[in-house]
Amino acid sequence: MCWSRTAGRRVYQSHATVIGNKLWARLKVLAPQRVRPARSVLLRQGDPATHVIVLESGSTLITLAGDCGERTLLAIRGAGELLGELAVLDSQPRTATVIAAETCHIHIIPAAAFLTFVEEHDLLAPLLRHAIARVRESEAVRLELATASVPVRLASALSRLVDAASTSASDLAVRLTQTELSQMIGASRNAVVNALKPWREQDWVRTTSGGGLLVRDIHSIQSHARTQA
């Protein structure tokens, strides 16, 4: 099974854990390391599956675009993850867009090299089991977006960003504007501004000069959001 429980929550194992550190290291050497800045698009919905990305450090947003251009946040991925592997495994176009939430160090593995690696090391079954766990996670996120209050949705999104971040510092910069955050959680910008207001007043979150947010106390944010549900 691809997850464990910590503090009452499901914490999904990374791909690196699922396939093992030795094979993960061998996978990374199939392509040189590259650096992608925050907010850059790593994979685009609808594009052909020509490669898989190995996320060595950093965190990413998995988003789905609707017919009118609106974006929905499906998941957040941190270091030790494969990105775009399912599209390569079933030879189908990308089903979601992947955006760097912070500076990311990645390896871009060509599809043919990845498929050969999977076959040589008998990884198809564990990768598919892992993918099923991820689908369940995305379904839980969609249910939350459909039923939870805006403060709960926003606190949950910020919490996932904090959990996936490459830094362990107490303050985390989220490189997303309030408009982008509102799109991610399916709320209006005004609703996000109103949810953030008491958190700003308590200095649990600050606005950065670049228009993003600095999360200073995610635990207090989560507790306050639950009281507003």
Buried (B, 14 or more C-beta within 10 A) or exposed (E): EBBEEEEEEEEBBBBBEBBEEEBBEBBBEBBEEEEBEBBEEBBEBEEEBEBBBBBBBBBBBBBBBEEEEEBBBBBBBBBBBBBBBBBBBEEEEBBBBBBBBBBBBBBBBBBEBBBEBBEEBEBEEBBEEBBEBBEBBBEEBBEBBEEBBBBBBBBBBBBBBBBBBBEEEEEBBBBBBBEBBBBBBBBEBEBBBEBBEBBEEEEBBBEEEEEBBBBBBBEBBBEBBEEEE
